[in-house]
Amino acid sequence: MKIANNTVVTEFILLGLTQSQDIQLLVFVLILIFYLIILPGNFLIIFTIKSDPGLTAPLYFFLGNLAFLDASYSFIVAPRMLVDFLSEKKVISYRGCITQLFFLHFVGGGEGLLLVVMAFDRYIAICRPLHYSAVMNPRACYAMLLALWLGGFVHSIIQVVLILRLPFCGPNQLDNFFCDVPQVIKLACTNTFVVELLMVFNSGLMTLLCFLGLLASYAVILCHVRRTAAERKNKAMSTCITHVIIILLMFGPAIFIYTRPFRALPADKVVSFFHTVIFPLMNPMIYTLRNQEVKTSMKRLLSRHVVCQVDFIIRN
Protein backbone atom coordinates (compact mmCIF):
# COMPACT_ATOMS: atom_id res chain seq x y z
CA MET A 1 0.00 0.00 0.00
CA LYS A 2 1.84 3.11 -1.18
CA ILE A 3 1.53 6.57 0.37
CA ALA A 4 3.00 10.04 -0.19
CA ASN A 5 6.63 9.19 0.70
CA ASN A 6 6.51 5.96 -1.37
CA THR A 7 7.21 3.73 1.63
CA VAL A 8 5.25 0.56 2.19
CA VAL A 9 4.77 -1.80 5.12
CA THR A 10 5.21 -5.41 4.04
CA GLU A 11 5.44 -6.98 7.48
CA PHE A 12 4.66 -6.38 11.14
CA ILE A 13 6.86 -7.18 14.12
CA LEU A 14 4.94 -8.75 17.01
CA LEU A 15 6.24 -7.71 20.42
CA GLY A 16 4.65 -10.80 21.97
CA LEU A 17 2.80 -11.49 25.18
CA THR A 18 5.76 -10.68 27.44
CA GLN A 19 9.50 -10.03 27.26
CA SER A 20 10.24 -12.29 30.24
CA GLN A 21 11.82 -15.57 29.14
CA ASP A 22 10.53 -17.39 32.22
CA ILE A 23 6.92 -16.29 31.62
CA GLN A 24 7.24 -17.13 27.92
CA LEU A 25 8.39 -20.65 28.81
CA LEU A 26 5.51 -21.04 31.28
CA VAL A 27 2.94 -19.88 28.71
CA PHE A 28 4.49 -22.12 26.02
CA VAL A 29 4.16 -25.18 28.26
CA LEU A 30 0.62 -24.18 29.29
CA ILE A 31 -0.58 -23.82 25.69
CA LEU A 32 1.14 -27.06 24.66
CA ILE A 33 -0.57 -28.96 27.49
CA PHE A 34 -3.93 -27.49 26.50
CA TYR A 35 -3.40 -28.57 22.91
CA LEU A 36 -2.23 -32.09 23.68
CA ILE A 37 -4.82 -32.88 26.34
CA ILE A 38 -7.88 -30.67 25.91
CA LEU A 39 -8.07 -29.84 22.19
CA PRO A 40 -8.93 -33.45 21.23
CA GLY A 41 -12.04 -32.96 23.37
CA ASN A 42 -13.53 -30.79 20.63
CA PHE A 43 -13.05 -33.53 18.06
CA LEU A 44 -14.35 -36.12 20.54
CA ILE A 45 -17.54 -34.07 20.99
CA ILE A 46 -18.01 -33.87 17.21
CA PHE A 47 -17.35 -37.58 16.70
CA THR A 48 -19.60 -38.56 19.62
CA ILE A 49 -22.54 -36.49 18.35
CA LYS A 50 -22.08 -37.77 14.80
CA SER A 51 -21.85 -41.43 15.80
CA ASP A 52 -24.52 -41.63 18.53
CA PRO A 53 -28.07 -41.94 17.11
CA GLY A 54 -29.42 -40.78 20.47
CA LEU A 55 -27.85 -37.33 20.05
CA THR A 56 -29.84 -36.12 17.06
CA ALA A 57 -31.75 -33.26 18.74
CA PRO A 58 -31.02 -29.70 17.48
CA LEU A 59 -29.22 -28.95 20.75
CA TYR A 60 -26.54 -31.54 19.95
CA PHE A 61 -26.41 -30.47 16.31
CA PHE A 62 -25.50 -26.96 17.48
CA LEU A 63 -23.11 -28.30 20.15
CA GLY A 64 -21.23 -30.21 17.44
CA ASN A 65 -20.96 -27.05 15.34
CA LEU A 66 -19.81 -25.07 18.38
CA ALA A 67 -17.06 -27.64 18.99
CA PHE A 68 -16.02 -27.31 15.32
CA LEU A 69 -15.89 -23.50 15.60
CA ASP A 70 -13.89 -23.75 18.84
CA ALA A 71 -11.39 -26.10 17.23
CA SER A 72 -11.10 -23.79 14.20
CA TYR A 73 -10.75 -20.70 16.43
CA SER A 74 -7.96 -22.29 18.46
CA PHE A 75 -5.89 -22.84 15.29
CA ILE A 76 -5.93 -19.15 14.26
CA VAL A 77 -3.63 -17.71 16.96
CA ALA A 78 -2.16 -20.39 19.23
CA PRO A 79 -0.01 -22.42 16.75
CA ARG A 80 1.76 -19.33 15.45
CA MET A 81 2.17 -18.13 19.02
CA LEU A 82 3.92 -21.39 19.92
CA VAL A 83 6.29 -20.98 16.94
CA ASP A 84 6.99 -17.35 17.87
CA PHE A 85 8.02 -18.39 21.37
CA LEU A 86 10.87 -20.32 19.74
CA SER A 87 11.81 -17.45 17.39
CA GLU A 88 14.09 -14.57 18.26
CA LYS A 89 12.21 -12.18 15.94
CA LYS A 90 8.43 -12.48 15.70
CA VAL A 91 7.44 -11.31 12.21
CA ILE A 92 4.17 -11.62 10.30
CA SER A 93 3.64 -10.42 6.75
CA TYR A 94 1.06 -7.75 5.94
CA ARG A 95 -1.08 -10.28 4.07
CA GLY A 96 -0.63 -12.83 6.84
CA CYS A 97 -1.76 -10.24 9.37
CA ILE A 98 -4.89 -9.37 7.39
CA THR A 99 -5.65 -13.08 6.87
CA GLN A 100 -5.30 -13.81 10.59
CA LEU A 101 -7.52 -10.86 11.44
CA PHE A 102 -10.16 -11.97 8.92
CA PHE A 103 -10.45 -15.55 10.20
CA LEU A 104 -10.33 -14.41 13.83
CA HIS A 105 -13.44 -12.27 13.38
CA PHE A 106 -15.08 -14.63 10.87
CA VAL A 107 -15.02 -17.61 13.22
CA GLY A 108 -15.46 -15.49 16.37
CA GLY A 109 -18.46 -13.67 14.91
CA GLY A 110 -20.00 -16.95 13.77
CA GLU A 111 -19.53 -18.44 17.22
CA GLY A 112 -21.19 -15.45 18.88
CA LEU A 113 -24.19 -15.78 16.57
CA LEU A 114 -24.29 -19.54 17.20
CA LEU A 115 -24.72 -18.86 20.91
CA VAL A 116 -27.70 -16.66 20.02
CA VAL A 117 -29.16 -19.53 17.97
CA MET A 118 -28.58 -21.94 20.85
CA ALA A 119 -30.36 -19.57 23.24
CA PHE A 120 -33.31 -19.45 20.83
CA ASP A 121 -33.31 -23.25 20.65
CA ARG A 122 -33.43 -23.53 24.45
CA TYR A 123 -36.18 -20.91 24.68
CA ILE A 124 -38.41 -22.81 22.25
CA ALA A 125 -37.62 -26.19 23.87
CA ILE A 126 -38.36 -25.03 27.42
CA CYS A 127 -40.93 -22.25 27.06
CA ARG A 128 -42.76 -23.45 23.92
CA PRO A 129 -42.31 -27.26 23.94
CA LEU A 130 -45.43 -27.98 21.87
CA HIS A 131 -44.06 -25.89 18.99
CA TYR A 132 -40.48 -27.18 19.22
CA SER A 133 -40.59 -29.88 16.53
CA ALA A 134 -42.31 -27.52 14.09
CA VAL A 135 -39.99 -24.53 14.70
CA MET A 136 -36.66 -26.37 15.10
CA ASN A 137 -37.01 -28.77 12.18
CA PRO A 138 -33.86 -29.87 10.27
CA ARG A 139 -34.41 -27.35 7.47
CA ALA A 140 -34.68 -24.49 9.98
CA CYS A 141 -31.53 -25.66 11.79
CA TYR A 142 -29.49 -25.69 8.57
CA ALA A 143 -30.92 -22.30 7.60
CA MET A 144 -29.83 -20.88 10.98
CA LEU A 145 -26.39 -22.44 10.54
CA LEU A 146 -26.02 -20.85 7.11
CA ALA A 147 -27.20 -17.50 8.48
CA LEU A 148 -24.64 -17.46 11.28
CA TRP A 149 -21.78 -18.33 8.90
CA LEU A 150 -22.95 -15.54 6.61
CA GLY A 151 -23.23 -13.15 9.56
CA GLY A 152 -19.70 -13.97 10.69
CA PHE A 153 -18.41 -13.38 7.16
CA VAL A 154 -20.13 -9.99 6.83
CA HIS A 155 -18.89 -8.93 10.26
CA SER A 156 -15.31 -9.90 9.40
CA ILE A 157 -15.20 -8.54 5.87
CA ILE A 158 -16.28 -5.10 7.13
CA GLN A 159 -13.28 -5.09 9.48
CA VAL A 160 -10.91 -6.12 6.72
CA VAL A 161 -12.20 -3.61 4.16
CA LEU A 162 -11.84 -0.73 6.62
CA ILE A 163 -8.26 -1.72 7.46
CA LEU A 164 -7.26 -2.29 3.82
CA ARG A 165 -8.19 1.34 3.09
CA LEU A 166 -5.71 2.61 5.69
CA PRO A 167 -2.14 3.60 4.71
CA PHE A 168 0.74 2.07 6.70
CA CYS A 169 4.17 3.67 6.49
CA GLY A 170 5.76 2.72 9.80
CA PRO A 171 6.41 2.05 12.59
CA ASN A 172 5.45 -1.58 12.09
CA GLN A 173 5.62 -2.95 15.64
CA LEU A 174 2.38 -4.50 16.95
CA ASP A 175 2.23 -4.49 20.74
CA ASN A 176 0.55 -7.88 20.89
CA PHE A 177 1.12 -11.57 20.10
CA PHE A 178 -1.31 -11.62 17.15
CA CYS A 179 -2.95 -9.25 14.68
CA ASP A 180 -6.16 -7.63 15.85
CA VAL A 181 -8.09 -4.51 14.97
CA PRO A 182 -7.13 -2.18 17.87
CA GLN A 183 -3.36 -2.62 17.49
CA VAL A 184 -3.30 -2.56 13.66
CA ILE A 185 -5.36 0.64 13.47
CA LYS A 186 -2.88 2.45 15.72
CA LEU A 187 -0.12 1.97 13.13
CA ALA A 188 -2.00 3.71 10.30
CA CYS A 189 -0.44 6.90 8.91
CA THR A 190 -3.69 8.87 8.98
CA ASN A 191 -6.42 10.06 11.32
CA THR A 192 -8.34 6.93 12.34
CA PHE A 193 -11.06 8.48 14.52
CA VAL A 194 -13.90 7.65 12.10
CA VAL A 195 -12.54 4.15 11.45
CA GLU A 196 -12.29 3.49 15.18
CA LEU A 197 -15.91 4.53 15.67
CA LEU A 198 -16.99 2.21 12.86
CA MET A 199 -14.98 -0.63 14.38
CA VAL A 200 -16.50 -0.06 17.83
CA PHE A 201 -19.97 -0.03 16.26
CA ASN A 202 -19.29 -3.19 14.22
CA SER A 203 -17.59 -5.24 16.93
CA GLY A 204 -18.27 -3.58 20.25
CA LEU A 205 -21.93 -2.63 19.98
CA MET A 206 -22.87 -5.90 18.29
CA THR A 207 -21.05 -7.87 21.01
CA LEU A 208 -22.69 -5.89 23.81
CA LEU A 209 -26.20 -6.21 22.35
CA CYS A 210 -25.78 -9.96 21.80
CA PHE A 211 -24.47 -10.35 25.36
CA LEU A 212 -27.34 -8.43 26.96
CA GLY A 213 -29.88 -10.20 24.75
CA LEU A 214 -28.48 -13.61 25.67
CA LEU A 215 -28.52 -12.86 29.40
CA ALA A 216 -32.11 -11.60 29.13
CA SER A 217 -33.23 -14.70 27.22
CA TYR A 218 -31.68 -17.09 29.73
CA ALA A 219 -33.17 -15.08 32.59
CA VAL A 220 -36.60 -15.61 31.01
CA ILE A 221 -35.89 -19.33 30.58
CA LEU A 222 -34.71 -19.77 34.17
CA CYS A 223 -37.76 -17.93 35.49
CA HIS A 224 -39.96 -20.22 33.42
CA VAL A 225 -38.34 -23.48 34.59
CA ARG A 226 -38.82 -22.56 38.26
CA ARG A 227 -42.48 -23.54 37.86
CA THR A 228 -41.83 -26.93 36.19
CA ALA A 229 -41.32 -30.42 37.64
CA ALA A 230 -38.12 -31.03 39.59
CA GLU A 231 -36.51 -33.49 37.13
CA ARG A 232 -37.22 -31.33 34.08
CA LYS A 233 -36.21 -28.24 36.04
CA ASN A 234 -32.80 -29.68 36.99
CA LYS A 235 -32.04 -30.76 33.43
CA ALA A 236 -33.06 -27.40 31.95
CA MET A 237 -31.12 -25.42 34.55
CA SER A 238 -28.00 -27.55 33.99
CA THR A 239 -28.10 -26.87 30.25
CA CYS A 240 -28.78 -23.15 30.71
CA ILE A 241 -26.03 -22.71 33.30
CA THR A 242 -23.57 -24.34 30.88
CA HIS A 243 -24.56 -21.89 28.15
CA VAL A 244 -24.36 -18.90 30.51
CA ILE A 245 -20.82 -19.90 31.53
CA ILE A 246 -19.79 -19.98 27.86
CA ILE A 247 -21.47 -16.60 27.25
CA LEU A 248 -19.60 -14.97 30.15
CA LEU A 249 -16.26 -16.47 29.08
CA MET A 250 -16.68 -15.44 25.45
CA PHE A 251 -18.43 -12.08 25.59
CA GLY A 252 -16.77 -10.70 28.74
CA PRO A 253 -13.28 -10.33 27.19
CA ALA A 254 -14.74 -9.28 23.81
CA ILE A 255 -16.70 -6.45 25.46
CA PHE A 256 -13.57 -5.34 27.32
CA ILE A 257 -11.53 -5.24 24.11
CA TYR A 258 -13.97 -3.86 21.53
CA THR A 259 -16.50 -1.61 23.30
CA ARG A 260 -14.07 1.10 24.43
CA PRO A 261 -11.84 3.54 22.53
CA PHE A 262 -8.74 1.85 21.21
CA ARG A 263 -6.36 2.79 23.99
CA ALA A 264 -3.83 0.34 25.34
CA LEU A 265 -4.40 -0.93 28.87
CA PRO A 266 -2.06 -3.16 30.90
CA ALA A 267 -4.67 -5.94 31.01
CA ASP A 268 -5.23 -6.03 27.21
CA LYS A 269 -2.73 -8.79 26.44
CA VAL A 270 -3.85 -11.02 29.29
CA VAL A 271 -7.52 -10.64 28.34
CA SER A 272 -6.70 -11.28 24.67
CA PHE A 273 -4.68 -14.36 25.62
CA PHE A 274 -7.58 -15.94 27.47
CA HIS A 275 -10.06 -14.87 24.77
CA THR A 276 -8.13 -16.25 21.79
CA VAL A 277 -6.13 -19.16 23.24
CA ILE A 278 -7.49 -20.50 26.54
CA PHE A 279 -11.23 -20.01 26.11
CA PRO A 280 -11.68 -22.07 22.89
CA LEU A 281 -9.86 -24.99 24.51
CA MET A 282 -11.97 -24.87 27.68
CA ASN A 283 -15.31 -25.50 25.98
CA PRO A 284 -14.89 -29.31 25.81
CA MET A 285 -14.24 -29.42 29.57
CA ILE A 286 -17.30 -27.30 30.33
CA TYR A 287 -19.63 -29.33 28.10
CA THR A 288 -18.43 -32.76 29.20
CA LEU A 289 -18.69 -31.77 32.85
CA ARG A 290 -22.15 -30.17 32.55
CA ASN A 291 -23.94 -32.21 29.87
CA GLN A 292 -24.84 -35.66 31.20
CA GLU A 293 -26.03 -37.05 27.84
CA VAL A 294 -22.82 -36.13 26.02
CA LYS A 295 -20.69 -37.40 28.91
CA THR A 296 -22.52 -40.74 29.01
CA SER A 297 -22.27 -41.16 25.24
CA MET A 298 -18.53 -40.39 25.33
CA LYS A 299 -17.94 -42.98 28.03
CA ARG A 300 -19.89 -45.55 26.03
CA LEU A 301 -17.95 -44.70 22.87
CA LEU A 302 -14.56 -44.88 24.61
CA SER A 303 -15.49 -48.16 26.31
CA ARG A 304 -16.48 -49.65 22.95
CA HIS A 305 -13.19 -48.47 21.46
CA VAL A 306 -11.17 -50.03 24.31
CA VAL A 307 -13.03 -53.34 23.94
CA CYS A 308 -12.32 -53.36 20.20
CA GLN A 309 -8.64 -52.67 20.82
CA VAL A 310 -8.37 -55.44 23.41
CA ASP A 311 -10.18 -57.84 21.09
CA PHE A 312 -7.82 -56.94 18.25
CA ILE A 313 -4.76 -57.52 20.46
CA ILE A 314 -6.07 -60.92 21.64
CA ARG A 315 -6.77 -62.09 18.08
CA ASN A 316 -3.30 -61.11 16.91
C-alpha positions as CSV (number, residue, x, y, z in Angstrom):
1,M,0.0,0.0,0.0
2,K,1.8,3.1,-1.2
3,I,1.5,6.6,0.4
4,A,3.0,10.0,-0.2
5,N,6.6,9.2,0.7
6,N,6.5,6.0,-1.4
7,T,7.2,3.7,1.6
8,V,5.2,0.6,2.2
9,V,4.8,-1.8,5.1
10,T,5.2,-5.4,4.0
11,E,5.4,-7.0,7.5
12,F,4.7,-6.4,11.1
13,I,6.9,-7.2,14.1
14,L,4.9,-8.7,17.0
15,L,6.2,-7.7,20.4
16,G,4.7,-10.8,22.0
17,L,2.8,-11.5,25.2
18,T,5.8,-10.7,27.4
19,Q,9.5,-10.0,27.3
20,S,10.2,-12.3,30.2
21,Q,11.8,-15.6,29.1
22,D,10.5,-17.4,32.2
23,I,6.9,-16.3,31.6
24,Q,7.2,-17.1,27.9
25,L,8.4,-20.7,28.8
26,L,5.5,-21.0,31.3
27,V,2.9,-19.9,28.7
28,F,4.5,-22.1,26.0
29,V,4.2,-25.2,28.3
30,L,0.6,-24.2,29.3
31,I,-0.6,-23.8,25.7
32,L,1.1,-27.1,24.7
33,I,-0.6,-29.0,27.5
34,F,-3.9,-27.5,26.5
35,Y,-3.4,-28.6,22.9
36,L,-2.2,-32.1,23.7
37,I,-4.8,-32.9,26.3
38,I,-7.9,-30.7,25.9
39,L,-8.1,-29.8,22.2
40,P,-8.9,-33.4,21.2
41,G,-12.0,-33.0,23.4
42,N,-13.5,-30.8,20.6
43,F,-13.1,-33.5,18.1
44,L,-14.4,-36.1,20.5
45,I,-17.5,-34.1,21.0
46,I,-18.0,-33.9,17.2
47,F,-17.3,-37.6,16.7
48,T,-19.6,-38.6,19.6
49,I,-22.5,-36.5,18.4
50,K,-22.1,-37.8,14.8
51,S,-21.9,-41.4,15.8
52,D,-24.5,-41.6,18.5
53,P,-28.1,-41.9,17.1
54,G,-29.4,-40.8,20.5
55,L,-27.9,-37.3,20.1
56,T,-29.8,-36.1,17.1
57,A,-31.7,-33.3,18.7
58,P,-31.0,-29.7,17.5
59,L,-29.2,-28.9,20.8
60,Y,-26.5,-31.5,20.0
61,F,-26.4,-30.5,16.3
62,F,-25.5,-27.0,17.5
63,L,-23.1,-28.3,20.1
64,G,-21.2,-30.2,17.4
65,N,-21.0,-27.1,15.3
66,L,-19.8,-25.1,18.4
67,A,-17.1,-27.6,19.0
68,F,-16.0,-27.3,15.3
69,L,-15.9,-23.5,15.6
70,D,-13.9,-23.7,18.8
71,A,-11.4,-26.1,17.2
72,S,-11.1,-23.8,14.2
73,Y,-10.7,-20.7,16.4
74,S,-8.0,-22.3,18.5
75,F,-5.9,-22.8,15.3
76,I,-5.9,-19.2,14.3
77,V,-3.6,-17.7,17.0
78,A,-2.2,-20.4,19.2
79,P,0.0,-22.4,16.7
80,R,1.8,-19.3,15.4
81,M,2.2,-18.1,19.0
82,L,3.9,-21.4,19.9
83,V,6.3,-21.0,16.9
84,D,7.0,-17.3,17.9
85,F,8.0,-18.4,21.4
86,L,10.9,-20.3,19.7
87,S,11.8,-17.5,17.4
88,E,14.1,-14.6,18.3
89,K,12.2,-12.2,15.9
90,K,8.4,-12.5,15.7
91,V,7.4,-11.3,12.2
92,I,4.2,-11.6,10.3
93,S,3.6,-10.4,6.8
94,Y,1.1,-7.7,5.9
95,R,-1.1,-10.3,4.1
96,G,-0.6,-12.8,6.8
97,C,-1.8,-10.2,9.4
98,I,-4.9,-9.4,7.4
99,T,-5.6,-13.1,6.9
100,Q,-5.3,-13.8,10.6
101,L,-7.5,-10.9,11.4
102,F,-10.2,-12.0,8.9
103,F,-10.4,-15.6,10.2
104,L,-10.3,-14.4,13.8
105,H,-13.4,-12.3,13.4
106,F,-15.1,-14.6,10.9
107,V,-15.0,-17.6,13.2
108,G,-15.5,-15.5,16.4
109,G,-18.5,-13.7,14.9
110,G,-20.0,-16.9,13.8
111,E,-19.5,-18.4,17.2
112,G,-21.2,-15.5,18.9
113,L,-24.2,-15.8,16.6
114,L,-24.3,-19.5,17.2
115,L,-24.7,-18.9,20.9
116,V,-27.7,-16.7,20.0
117,V,-29.2,-19.5,18.0
118,M,-28.6,-21.9,20.9
119,A,-30.4,-19.6,23.2
120,F,-33.3,-19.4,20.8
121,D,-33.3,-23.3,20.6
122,R,-33.4,-23.5,24.5
123,Y,-36.2,-20.9,24.7
124,I,-38.4,-22.8,22.2
125,A,-37.6,-26.2,23.9
126,I,-38.4,-25.0,27.4
127,C,-40.9,-22.3,27.1
128,R,-42.8,-23.4,23.9
129,P,-42.3,-27.3,23.9
130,L,-45.4,-28.0,21.9
131,H,-44.1,-25.9,19.0
132,Y,-40.5,-27.2,19.2
133,S,-40.6,-29.9,16.5
134,A,-42.3,-27.5,14.1
135,V,-40.0,-24.5,14.7
136,M,-36.7,-26.4,15.1
137,N,-37.0,-28.8,12.2
138,P,-33.9,-29.9,10.3
139,R,-34.4,-27.4,7.5
140,A,-34.7,-24.5,10.0
141,C,-31.5,-25.7,11.8
142,Y,-29.5,-25.7,8.6
143,A,-30.9,-22.3,7.6
144,M,-29.8,-20.9,11.0
145,L,-26.4,-22.4,10.5
146,L,-26.0,-20.9,7.1
147,A,-27.2,-17.5,8.5
148,L,-24.6,-17.5,11.3
149,W,-21.8,-18.3,8.9
150,L,-22.9,-15.5,6.6
151,G,-23.2,-13.2,9.6
152,G,-19.7,-14.0,10.7
153,F,-18.4,-13.4,7.2
154,V,-20.1,-10.0,6.8
155,H,-18.9,-8.9,10.3
156,S,-15.3,-9.9,9.4
157,I,-15.2,-8.5,5.9
158,I,-16.3,-5.1,7.1
159,Q,-13.3,-5.1,9.5
160,V,-10.9,-6.1,6.7
161,V,-12.2,-3.6,4.2
162,L,-11.8,-0.7,6.6
163,I,-8.3,-1.7,7.5
164,L,-7.3,-2.3,3.8
165,R,-8.2,1.3,3.1
166,L,-5.7,2.6,5.7
167,P,-2.1,3.6,4.7
168,F,0.7,2.1,6.7
169,C,4.2,3.7,6.5
170,G,5.8,2.7,9.8
171,P,6.4,2.0,12.6
172,N,5.5,-1.6,12.1
173,Q,5.6,-2.9,15.6
174,L,2.4,-4.5,16.9
175,D,2.2,-4.5,20.7
176,N,0.6,-7.9,20.9
177,F,1.1,-11.6,20.1
178,F,-1.3,-11.6,17.2
179,C,-3.0,-9.2,14.7
180,D,-6.2,-7.6,15.9
181,V,-8.1,-4.5,15.0
182,P,-7.1,-2.2,17.9
183,Q,-3.4,-2.6,17.5
184,V,-3.3,-2.6,13.7
185,I,-5.4,0.6,13.5
186,K,-2.9,2.5,15.7
187,L,-0.1,2.0,13.1
188,A,-2.0,3.7,10.3
189,C,-0.4,6.9,8.9
190,T,-3.7,8.9,9.0
191,N,-6.4,10.1,11.3
192,T,-8.3,6.9,12.3
193,F,-11.1,8.5,14.5
194,V,-13.9,7.7,12.1
195,V,-12.5,4.1,11.5
196,E,-12.3,3.5,15.2
197,L,-15.9,4.5,15.7
198,L,-17.0,2.2,12.9
199,M,-15.0,-0.6,14.4
200,V,-16.5,-0.1,17.8
201,F,-20.0,0.0,16.3
202,N,-19.3,-3.2,14.2
203,S,-17.6,-5.2,16.9
204,G,-18.3,-3.6,20.3
205,L,-21.9,-2.6,20.0
206,M,-22.9,-5.9,18.3
207,T,-21.1,-7.9,21.0
208,L,-22.7,-5.9,23.8
209,L,-26.2,-6.2,22.4
210,C,-25.8,-10.0,21.8
211,F,-24.5,-10.4,25.4
212,L,-27.3,-8.4,27.0
213,G,-29.9,-10.2,24.7
214,L,-28.5,-13.6,25.7
215,L,-28.5,-12.9,29.4
216,A,-32.1,-11.6,29.1
217,S,-33.2,-14.7,27.2
218,Y,-31.7,-17.1,29.7
219,A,-33.2,-15.1,32.6
220,V,-36.6,-15.6,31.0
221,I,-35.9,-19.3,30.6
222,L,-34.7,-19.8,34.2
223,C,-37.8,-17.9,35.5
224,H,-40.0,-20.2,33.4
225,V,-38.3,-23.5,34.6
226,R,-38.8,-22.6,38.3
227,R,-42.5,-23.5,37.9
228,T,-41.8,-26.9,36.2
229,A,-41.3,-30.4,37.6
230,A,-38.1,-31.0,39.6
231,E,-36.5,-33.5,37.1
232,R,-37.2,-31.3,34.1
233,K,-36.2,-28.2,36.0
234,N,-32.8,-29.7,37.0
235,K,-32.0,-30.8,33.4
236,A,-33.1,-27.4,31.9
237,M,-31.1,-25.4,34.5
238,S,-28.0,-27.5,34.0
239,T,-28.1,-26.9,30.2
240,C,-28.8,-23.1,30.7
241,I,-26.0,-22.7,33.3
242,T,-23.6,-24.3,30.9
243,H,-24.6,-21.9,28.2
244,V,-24.4,-18.9,30.5
245,I,-20.8,-19.9,31.5
246,I,-19.8,-20.0,27.9
247,I,-21.5,-16.6,27.3
248,L,-19.6,-15.0,30.2
249,L,-16.3,-16.5,29.1
250,M,-16.7,-15.4,25.5
251,F,-18.4,-12.1,25.6
252,G,-16.8,-10.7,28.7
253,P,-13.3,-10.3,27.2
254,A,-14.7,-9.3,23.8
255,I,-16.7,-6.5,25.5
256,F,-13.6,-5.3,27.3
257,I,-11.5,-5.2,24.1
258,Y,-14.0,-3.9,21.5
259,T,-16.5,-1.6,23.3
260,R,-14.1,1.1,24.4
261,P,-11.8,3.5,22.5
262,F,-8.7,1.8,21.2
263,R,-6.4,2.8,24.0
264,A,-3.8,0.3,25.3
265,L,-4.4,-0.9,28.9
266,P,-2.1,-3.2,30.9
267,A,-4.7,-5.9,31.0
268,D,-5.2,-6.0,27.2
269,K,-2.7,-8.8,26.4
270,V,-3.9,-11.0,29.3
271,V,-7.5,-10.6,28.3
272,S,-6.7,-11.3,24.7
273,F,-4.7,-14.4,25.6
274,F,-7.6,-15.9,27.5
275,H,-10.1,-14.9,24.8
276,T,-8.1,-16.2,21.8
277,V,-6.1,-19.2,23.2
278,I,-7.5,-20.5,26.5
279,F,-11.2,-20.0,26.1
280,P,-11.7,-22.1,22.9
281,L,-9.9,-25.0,24.5
282,M,-12.0,-24.9,27.7
283,N,-15.3,-25.5,26.0
284,P,-14.9,-29.3,25.8
285,M,-14.2,-29.4,29.6
286,I,-17.3,-27.3,30.3
287,Y,-19.6,-29.3,28.1
288,T,-18.4,-32.8,29.2
289,L,-18.7,-31.8,32.9
290,R,-22.1,-30.2,32.6
291,N,-23.9,-32.2,29.9
292,Q,-24.8,-35.7,31.2
293,E,-26.0,-37.1,27.8
294,V,-22.8,-36.1,26.0
295,K,-20.7,-37.4,28.9
296,T,-22.5,-40.7,29.0
297,S,-22.3,-41.2,25.2
298,M,-18.5,-40.4,25.3
299,K,-17.9,-43.0,28.0
300,R,-19.9,-45.6,26.0
301,L,-18.0,-44.7,22.9
302,L,-14.6,-44.9,24.6
303,S,-15.5,-48.2,26.3
304,R,-16.5,-49.6,23.0
305,H,-13.2,-48.5,21.5
306,V,-11.2,-50.0,24.3
307,V,-13.0,-53.3,23.9
308,C,-12.3,-53.4,20.2
309,Q,-8.6,-52.7,20.8
310,V,-8.4,-55.4,23.4
311,D,-10.2,-57.8,21.1
312,F,-7.8,-56.9,18.2
313,I,-4.8,-57.5,20.5
314,I,-6.1,-60.9,21.6
315,R,-6.8,-62.1,18.1
316,N,-3.3,-61.1,16.9
